[in-house]
Amino acid sequence: MSRISRAVLRFLDRTNASQAIGRSSWRQRRLLILCYHGIALHDEHEWSPSLYMDAELFAHRLQLIAEADCNVLPLGVAIRLLSEGALPPRAVTITFDDGMYDFLAGALPHLERYGYPATVYQTTFYSTFQRPLFEIGLSYVLWRARARPFPAWPEVGLTHPFSLTDEAERDHLLALLVQHARSNGLSAQEEDELLCRTAARLDESYDRLREKRILHLMTPEELVTARDAGIAFELHTHRHRTPLDEGLFRAEVRENREWLSDHLGVTGVHFCYPSGMYHERFLPWLADENVRSATTCVPGLASRGQNTLLLPRFVDTSSVSDEVFVAWLHGAGHLVRRVGGRPVVP
């Protein structure tokens, strides 16, 4: 948020206007869908604060939700009540993308303590192929070794060394390694071998990632444990990708749904766009696949009459202050947004 927007939020909070917005009929007609990704098992929140959150901070967020007297609803119930115009005051639903192991270890215990339901948009390929996710695994390993030089590696097309202390150079190296994997059509097993070899060249322990389950998805057995604890599982594509080709896109949704049905006995009807990437052409394809709702990473409150295949969410990250988070719970965060460099009330 801009400095001006933060000042407006502080003013609204000091004058109790933010709380008044939270009690308004305007807020009651809207749903806040919260988005989370990972809960750090070790230092992942330092590596990528936009993806990972410390478990204590996540627990604190749940406490703020309780203090704001929000009604935390299951996603399916919330979508139905939104369409009926029957939401309770300060309706919130909690969603997690991807279905990482750290959800089970770091998030579920806190959700159970507060009695809050949650939905996991589960991508499924890496649930069976139990390895660290390739691309973010590479990024994490390069970050961990940021104090060391990366030597030339002609075998994979890297003809000169890289300095990992510079974030831009790390990102460039990551892009080259991913490009090498894609252009050579590496299988998932071969990608994992490339990750292992990259870690070895930097004296980083690949085995540590495996043993601690860092950047791993939940196994089928762990997913059953979470399901039996009351967690809902919905669609996020099988391989965490959204091809622009209709046949490939719909195959991703179908494989994802079939996997969830086979392993969890659930029929996914709600969808989340991987990495928040969506396209207008996806909407009729999702409708044809009997998907009832789809969420983006566009910030906002969902309202009745909105296209249910383009629902906004508030992505909560380590860099979001308590002040901003609470403002979104009440609805003030939605109202105070930048348009042309100025906060506006739509």
C-alpha positions as CSV (number, residue, x, y, z in Angstrom):
1,M,0.0,0.0,0.0
2,S,1.1,3.6,-0.6
3,R,2.1,5.9,2.2
4,I,-1.1,7.9,1.6
5,S,-3.3,4.8,1.7
6,R,-1.7,3.8,5.0
7,A,-2.3,7.2,6.5
8,V,-6.0,7.0,5.5
9,L,-6.3,3.6,7.1
10,R,-4.7,4.9,10.3
11,F,-7.2,7.7,10.3
12,L,-10.1,5.3,9.8
13,D,-8.8,3.2,12.7
14,R,-8.3,6.1,15.1
15,T,-11.8,7.4,14.5
16,N,-13.4,3.9,14.7
17,A,-14.6,4.4,11.1
18,S,-12.9,1.1,10.1
19,Q,-14.9,-0.8,12.7
20,A,-18.1,1.0,11.6
21,I,-17.4,-0.2,8.0
22,G,-17.1,-3.7,9.4
23,R,-20.5,-3.4,11.0
24,S,-22.2,-1.9,7.9
25,S,-24.7,-3.6,5.6
26,W,-22.2,-2.8,2.8
27,R,-19.6,-5.1,4.4
28,Q,-22.2,-7.8,5.1
29,R,-22.9,-8.1,1.4
30,R,-19.3,-8.9,0.7
31,L,-17.0,-11.8,1.3
32,L,-13.3,-11.6,2.2
33,I,-11.4,-14.6,0.7
34,L,-8.0,-14.8,2.4
35,C,-5.1,-16.4,0.4
36,Y,-2.1,-18.1,1.9
37,H,0.6,-20.3,0.4
38,G,3.2,-21.7,2.8
39,I,4.0,-21.8,6.5
40,A,7.7,-21.9,7.1
41,L,9.3,-25.0,8.5
42,H,12.7,-23.4,8.7
43,D,13.8,-20.2,7.0
44,E,11.5,-20.2,3.9
45,H,9.8,-17.0,5.1
46,E,13.2,-15.3,4.9
47,W,13.8,-16.6,1.4
48,S,10.3,-15.7,0.0
49,P,8.2,-13.6,2.4
50,S,5.6,-13.3,-0.4
51,L,5.0,-17.0,-0.4
52,Y,5.9,-18.1,3.2
53,M,4.8,-17.0,6.6
54,D,6.2,-17.8,10.0
55,A,3.8,-20.1,11.9
56,E,3.6,-17.7,14.9
57,L,2.6,-14.8,12.5
58,F,-0.1,-17.1,11.0
59,A,-1.4,-17.9,14.5
60,H,-1.5,-14.2,15.3
61,R,-3.5,-13.5,12.1
62,L,-6.1,-16.0,13.3
63,Q,-6.2,-14.2,16.6
64,L,-6.9,-10.9,14.8
65,I,-9.7,-12.6,12.9
66,A,-11.2,-13.7,16.2
67,E,-10.8,-10.2,17.8
68,A,-12.5,-8.7,14.8
69,D,-15.5,-11.0,15.5
70,C,-15.4,-12.3,11.9
71,N,-17.6,-15.2,10.7
72,V,-15.2,-17.8,9.2
73,L,-17.0,-19.9,6.7
74,P,-16.1,-22.9,4.5
75,L,-15.5,-21.8,1.0
76,G,-18.5,-23.7,-0.5
77,V,-20.9,-22.4,2.1
78,A,-19.5,-18.8,1.7
79,I,-19.9,-18.9,-2.1
80,R,-23.5,-20.1,-1.8
81,L,-24.5,-17.5,0.9
82,L,-22.8,-14.8,-1.2
83,S,-25.0,-15.7,-4.2
84,E,-28.1,-15.8,-2.0
85,G,-27.3,-12.4,-0.4
86,A,-27.3,-14.1,3.0
87,L,-23.8,-13.7,4.3
88,P,-23.3,-13.1,8.1
89,P,-21.5,-10.0,9.3
90,R,-17.8,-9.8,8.4
91,A,-17.8,-13.1,6.5
92,V,-14.3,-14.5,5.8
93,T,-13.1,-17.7,4.2
94,I,-9.5,-19.0,4.5
95,T,-7.8,-20.6,1.5
96,F,-4.4,-22.1,0.9
97,D,-2.8,-22.6,-2.5
98,D,-0.8,-25.7,-3.5
99,G,-1.2,-28.1,-0.5
100,M,2.3,-28.1,0.8
101,Y,3.4,-30.4,3.7
102,D,3.9,-27.3,5.8
103,F,0.2,-26.7,5.8
104,L,-0.3,-29.9,7.7
105,A,2.7,-29.2,10.0
106,G,2.4,-25.4,10.5
107,A,-1.2,-24.2,9.7
108,L,-3.6,-27.0,10.6
109,P,-2.8,-27.1,14.3
110,H,-3.6,-23.4,14.6
111,L,-6.8,-23.7,12.5
112,E,-8.0,-26.5,14.7
113,R,-7.2,-24.5,17.9
114,Y,-9.5,-21.7,16.7
115,G,-12.0,-24.1,15.1
116,Y,-11.7,-22.4,11.7
117,P,-12.5,-24.2,8.5
118,A,-10.2,-23.8,5.5
119,T,-9.9,-24.8,1.9
120,V,-6.8,-26.1,0.2
121,Y,-6.5,-25.7,-3.6
122,Q,-4.5,-28.8,-4.2
123,T,-2.2,-29.3,-7.1
124,T,-1.6,-33.1,-7.3
125,F,1.3,-34.3,-9.4
126,Y,4.0,-33.7,-6.8
127,S,1.8,-35.3,-4.1
128,T,2.6,-38.7,-5.6
129,F,6.0,-37.7,-6.9
130,Q,7.4,-36.9,-3.4
131,R,10.3,-34.5,-4.2
132,P,10.8,-30.8,-3.6
133,L,9.0,-28.7,-6.2
134,F,11.5,-28.1,-8.9
135,E,11.5,-24.4,-9.8
136,I,11.0,-23.0,-6.3
137,G,13.4,-25.7,-5.0
138,L,16.1,-24.2,-7.3
139,S,15.3,-20.7,-6.1
140,Y,15.6,-21.8,-2.5
141,V,18.9,-23.6,-2.9
142,L,20.4,-20.6,-4.8
143,W,19.2,-18.3,-2.0
144,R,20.6,-20.5,0.7
145,A,24.0,-20.4,-1.0
146,R,23.9,-16.7,-1.7
147,A,27.3,-16.1,0.0
148,R,29.1,-18.4,-2.5
149,P,29.9,-18.1,-6.2
150,F,28.2,-20.4,-8.6
151,P,30.9,-21.9,-10.9
152,A,30.5,-22.2,-14.7
153,W,28.6,-25.3,-15.7
154,P,29.0,-25.9,-19.5
155,E,27.1,-29.2,-19.3
156,V,23.9,-27.2,-18.8
157,G,24.9,-24.2,-20.9
158,L,26.4,-22.0,-18.2
159,T,29.6,-20.8,-19.6
160,H,30.6,-18.3,-16.9
161,P,30.3,-18.1,-13.1
162,F,27.6,-16.2,-11.3
163,S,27.6,-14.1,-8.2
164,L,24.7,-15.3,-6.0
165,T,24.9,-12.3,-3.6
166,D,23.0,-10.2,-6.2
167,E,19.3,-11.1,-6.3
168,A,19.0,-10.1,-9.9
169,E,21.8,-12.4,-10.9
170,R,20.3,-15.2,-8.8
171,D,17.0,-14.7,-10.7
172,H,18.9,-14.8,-14.0
173,L,20.6,-18.0,-13.1
174,L,17.4,-19.5,-12.0
175,A,15.7,-18.6,-15.3
176,L,18.6,-20.2,-17.2
177,L,18.4,-23.4,-15.3
178,V,14.6,-23.6,-15.7
179,Q,15.0,-22.8,-19.4
180,H,17.5,-25.6,-19.8
181,A,15.0,-28.1,-18.2
182,R,12.2,-26.9,-20.4
183,S,14.1,-26.7,-23.7
184,N,15.5,-30.2,-23.2
185,G,12.2,-31.7,-22.2
186,L,13.4,-33.0,-18.9
187,S,11.1,-35.3,-17.0
188,A,10.1,-34.7,-13.4
189,Q,12.7,-37.2,-12.3
190,E,15.4,-35.5,-14.5
191,E,14.4,-32.1,-13.1
192,D,14.8,-33.4,-9.6
193,E,18.2,-34.8,-10.5
194,L,19.2,-31.3,-11.8
195,L,18.0,-29.8,-8.5
196,C,20.1,-32.3,-6.6
197,R,23.2,-31.6,-8.8
198,T,22.7,-27.9,-8.4
199,A,22.6,-28.2,-4.6
200,A,25.7,-30.4,-4.7
201,R,27.7,-27.8,-6.7
202,L,26.9,-25.3,-3.9
203,D,27.5,-27.6,-1.0
204,E,23.9,-27.4,0.0
205,S,22.2,-30.5,1.3
206,Y,19.5,-31.8,-1.0
207,D,18.9,-34.6,1.5
208,R,17.9,-32.0,4.1
209,L,15.1,-30.8,1.8
210,R,13.9,-34.4,1.6
211,E,14.2,-35.2,5.2
212,K,12.5,-32.1,6.5
213,R,9.9,-32.1,3.7
214,I,10.7,-28.5,2.8
215,L,8.9,-27.5,-0.4
216,H,7.1,-30.8,-0.6
217,L,3.4,-31.3,-1.2
218,M,1.4,-33.4,1.2
219,T,1.4,-37.1,0.5
220,P,-2.0,-38.9,-0.3
221,E,-2.0,-40.2,3.3
222,E,-1.4,-36.8,4.7
223,L,-4.2,-35.3,2.6
224,V,-6.5,-37.9,4.1
225,T,-5.4,-36.8,7.6
226,A,-6.2,-33.2,6.7
227,R,-9.5,-34.1,5.1
228,D,-10.6,-36.1,8.1
229,A,-9.7,-33.0,10.2
230,G,-12.3,-31.0,8.3
231,I,-10.2,-29.4,5.6
232,A,-11.8,-29.1,2.2
233,F,-9.8,-29.8,-1.0
234,E,-10.5,-28.1,-4.3
235,L,-9.0,-27.8,-7.8
236,H,-5.6,-26.2,-8.7
237,T,-4.6,-28.2,-11.8
238,H,-2.6,-31.4,-11.8
239,R,0.8,-29.9,-12.7
240,H,0.2,-26.3,-11.5
241,R,0.0,-24.9,-14.9
242,T,-2.7,-23.3,-17.1
243,P,-2.0,-24.0,-20.8
244,L,-3.6,-21.6,-23.3
245,D,-4.7,-24.6,-25.4
246,E,-8.2,-25.7,-24.5
247,G,-7.6,-29.4,-24.6
248,L,-4.5,-29.2,-22.5
249,F,-6.1,-26.8,-20.0
250,R,-9.2,-29.0,-19.6
251,A,-7.0,-32.1,-19.2
252,E,-5.2,-30.4,-16.3
253,V,-8.5,-29.7,-14.6
254,R,-9.8,-33.3,-15.3
255,E,-6.6,-35.0,-14.1
256,N,-6.6,-32.8,-10.9
257,R,-10.3,-33.7,-10.2
258,E,-9.9,-37.4,-10.9
259,W,-6.8,-37.5,-8.6
260,L,-8.7,-35.8,-5.8
261,S,-11.7,-38.1,-6.3
262,D,-9.5,-41.3,-6.4
263,H,-7.4,-40.4,-3.3
264,L,-9.8,-38.3,-1.2
265,G,-13.3,-39.2,-2.5
266,V,-14.1,-35.5,-3.2
267,T,-15.4,-33.9,-6.3
268,G,-13.7,-30.5,-6.9
269,V,-16.1,-27.8,-8.0
270,H,-14.1,-24.7,-6.9
271,F,-10.9,-23.7,-8.7
272,C,-7.9,-21.5,-8.1
273,Y,-5.7,-20.1,-10.9
274,P,-2.1,-21.3,-10.4
275,S,0.2,-18.4,-9.7
276,G,-2.9,-16.1,-10.1
277,M,-2.5,-16.3,-13.9
278,Y,-5.9,-16.3,-15.7
279,H,-7.2,-15.5,-19.1
280,E,-10.6,-14.7,-20.5
281,R,-10.6,-17.8,-22.6
282,F,-10.4,-20.0,-19.5
283,L,-13.9,-18.9,-18.3
284,P,-16.0,-21.0,-20.7
285,W,-13.7,-23.9,-20.4
286,L,-14.1,-23.9,-16.6
287,A,-17.8,-23.5,-17.0
288,D,-17.9,-26.5,-19.3
289,E,-16.0,-28.5,-16.7
290,N,-18.8,-27.7,-14.1
291,V,-16.6,-25.4,-12.0
292,R,-18.7,-23.2,-9.8
293,S,-16.2,-20.6,-8.7
294,A,-12.6,-19.7,-9.4
295,T,-10.4,-17.4,-7.4
296,T,-7.7,-15.0,-8.5
297,C,-5.0,-13.1,-6.6
298,V,-6.5,-9.7,-7.5
299,P,-7.1,-7.9,-4.2
300,G,-10.7,-7.1,-3.3
301,L,-13.9,-8.3,-1.5
302,A,-16.2,-10.6,-3.5
303,S,-19.7,-9.3,-4.0
304,R,-23.0,-10.7,-5.2
305,G,-23.4,-10.5,-9.0
306,Q,-19.7,-10.7,-9.6
307,N,-18.4,-13.2,-12.1
308,T,-17.9,-16.2,-9.8
309,L,-15.0,-17.4,-12.1
310,L,-13.0,-14.3,-11.3
311,L,-13.4,-13.9,-7.6
312,P,-10.8,-11.6,-5.9
313,R,-8.8,-12.6,-2.8
314,F,-6.6,-10.8,-0.3
315,V,-3.2,-12.4,-0.4
316,D,-1.8,-12.2,3.1
317,T,2.0,-12.2,3.3
318,S,4.8,-11.7,5.9
319,S,5.1,-8.0,4.7
320,V,1.4,-7.2,5.5
321,S,1.1,-5.2,8.7
322,D,-1.5,-6.0,11.3
323,E,-3.0,-2.5,10.6
324,V,-3.6,-3.4,6.9
325,F,-4.8,-6.9,7.7
326,V,-7.4,-5.8,10.2
327,A,-8.5,-3.1,7.7
328,W,-9.2,-5.8,5.2
329,L,-11.2,-7.8,7.7
330,H,-13.5,-4.8,8.3
331,G,-13.6,-3.9,4.6
332,A,-11.7,-0.6,4.8
333,G,-8.8,-2.1,2.9
334,H,-11.0,-2.7,0.0
335,L,-12.3,0.8,0.0
336,V,-9.0,2.5,0.3
337,R,-7.2,1.6,-2.9
338,R,-4.9,3.4,-5.3
339,V,-6.4,4.7,-8.5
340,G,-4.2,7.2,-10.4
341,G,-2.0,7.5,-7.3
342,R,-4.8,8.4,-5.0
343,P,-6.9,6.4,-2.5
344,V,-10.5,6.2,-3.6
345,V,-13.8,5.0,-2.3
346,P,-15.6,3.2,-5.1
